[in-house]
Amino acid sequence: MSSSLIVLMLLIGLFSGVVSGMFGIGGGVIIVPALIYLAKFSQHSAIGTSLAILLPPIGFLAVLEYYRHGNVDLKAALIVAIAFIIGGWIGAHFANHISGHLLKLLFGFFVLGIGGYLVFDAINSMN
C-alpha cells in the first residue's frame, strides 16, 4: 500500500471518526433525533447512546458477509479503524466541551450538507 493511500486512509478514518464522535453517525440521522424528540434524551445522551447501540451489532456479521465474498481489504480497514478510534475520541472530546444547543446546530448543518450533496449529485447524474 502506497504512503499516499495510507495517508488517505488515515484522513478518512479521522474525518469519519470525528463526525461519528460528534454526531453519532451510523444511525445518527435516525437514532439521535428519535432519542431527542421521542425519548426526550439530551443531545449529548442521544449521541452517546446511539454509538453504544450501533457499535456491537452492526459491524460483525456485515463484515463476515463481505469478507466471505472477498470484499474486505483488511490492511485498509485496520489503518482506517485506528484513525477512526482517534478521530472518534477527538470528536467526542470536542462535543462534550460545547453546549447542547451548539452541538444540535452543528448536527443540523451537517445533515443539511449531506442532504444537499445527495440531491445535487442525483440531479447531476440524471442529466
C-alpha positions as CSV (number, residue, x, y, z in Angstrom):
1,M,0.0,0.0,0.0
2,S,1.5,3.4,-1.0
3,S,2.2,6.1,1.5
4,S,-0.4,8.4,-0.2
5,L,-3.0,5.7,0.1
6,I,-2.1,5.2,3.8
7,V,-2.5,9.0,4.4
8,L,-5.8,8.9,2.6
9,M,-7.0,6.0,4.8
10,L,-5.9,7.9,7.9
11,L,-7.7,11.1,6.8
12,I,-10.9,9.0,6.0
13,G,-10.6,7.4,9.4
14,L,-10.0,10.7,11.2
15,F,-12.8,12.5,9.4
16,S,-15.3,9.8,9.9
17,G,-14.3,9.3,13.5
18,V,-14.6,13.0,14.2
19,V,-18.1,13.1,12.6
20,S,-19.1,9.8,14.3
21,G,-17.8,11.0,17.6
22,M,-19.6,14.3,17.3
23,F,-22.9,13.2,15.8
24,G,-23.3,9.5,16.3
25,I,-23.2,8.7,12.6
26,G,-24.2,5.3,11.7
27,G,-27.7,5.7,12.9
28,G,-27.3,9.2,13.9
29,V,-29.6,10.6,11.3
30,I,-32.4,8.4,12.7
31,I,-31.5,7.3,16.2
32,V,-30.2,10.6,17.5
33,P,-33.2,12.7,16.6
34,A,-35.6,9.9,17.7
35,L,-33.9,9.7,21.1
36,I,-34.0,13.5,21.4
37,Y,-37.6,14.2,20.2
38,L,-39.4,11.0,21.1
39,A,-37.5,9.8,24.2
40,K,-36.6,13.3,25.4
41,F,-32.8,12.5,25.7
42,S,-30.4,15.4,25.8
43,Q,-28.3,15.9,22.7
44,H,-25.2,14.5,24.4
45,S,-27.0,11.4,25.8
46,A,-28.6,10.7,22.4
47,I,-25.3,10.7,20.7
48,G,-23.6,8.6,23.3
49,T,-26.4,6.1,23.3
50,S,-26.5,5.9,19.5
51,L,-22.9,5.0,19.5
52,A,-23.4,2.3,22.2
53,I,-26.4,0.9,20.2
54,L,-24.7,0.6,16.9
55,L,-21.1,-0.4,17.8
56,P,-21.6,-4.1,18.6
57,P,-24.4,-5.4,16.4
58,I,-23.9,-3.9,13.0
59,G,-20.3,-4.5,12.1
60,F,-19.5,-8.1,12.9
61,L,-22.0,-10.0,10.7
62,A,-21.8,-7.5,7.9
63,V,-18.0,-7.7,7.8
64,L,-18.2,-11.5,7.8
65,E,-20.5,-11.5,4.8
66,Y,-18.4,-9.0,2.8
67,Y,-15.2,-10.9,3.7
68,R,-16.9,-14.2,2.6
69,H,-17.3,-12.6,-0.9
70,G,-13.7,-11.2,-1.0
71,N,-14.8,-7.6,-0.5
72,V,-12.8,-6.6,2.6
73,D,-9.3,-5.1,2.4
74,L,-8.1,-5.9,5.9
75,K,-5.0,-3.6,5.7
76,A,-7.0,-0.6,4.7
77,A,-9.7,-1.5,7.3
78,L,-7.0,-1.6,10.1
79,I,-5.5,1.7,9.1
80,V,-8.9,3.5,8.9
81,A,-10.0,1.8,12.1
82,I,-7.0,3.1,14.1
83,A,-7.5,6.6,12.7
84,F,-11.3,6.3,13.3
85,I,-10.7,5.5,17.0
86,I,-8.5,8.6,17.4
87,G,-11.0,10.7,15.4
88,G,-13.9,9.4,17.5
89,W,-12.1,10.4,20.7
90,I,-11.4,13.8,19.2
91,G,-15.0,14.3,18.1
92,A,-16.4,13.1,21.5
93,H,-14.0,15.3,23.4
94,F,-14.9,18.3,21.3
95,A,-18.7,17.6,21.6
96,N,-18.5,17.3,25.3
97,H,-16.9,20.7,25.7
98,I,-19.6,22.6,23.7
99,S,-23.2,23.3,24.6
100,G,-26.0,21.0,23.6
101,H,-27.6,23.9,21.6
102,L,-24.4,24.4,19.5
103,L,-24.0,20.7,19.0
104,K,-27.6,20.4,17.8
105,L,-26.9,23.3,15.4
106,L,-23.7,21.7,14.1
107,F,-25.5,18.4,13.6
108,G,-28.3,20.2,11.7
109,F,-25.8,21.8,9.4
110,F,-24.1,18.5,8.9
111,V,-27.3,16.8,7.9
112,L,-28.3,19.7,5.6
113,G,-24.9,19.5,3.9
114,I,-25.1,15.8,3.3
115,G,-28.7,16.1,2.1
116,G,-27.8,18.9,-0.3
117,Y,-24.9,17.0,-1.7
118,L,-27.1,13.9,-2.3
119,V,-29.8,16.0,-4.0
120,F,-27.4,17.8,-6.3
121,D,-25.5,14.7,-7.1
122,A,-28.7,12.9,-8.0
123,I,-29.8,15.8,-10.2
124,N,-26.5,15.9,-12.0
125,S,-26.5,12.1,-12.6
126,M,-29.9,12.3,-14.2
127,N,-28.6,14.6,-17.0
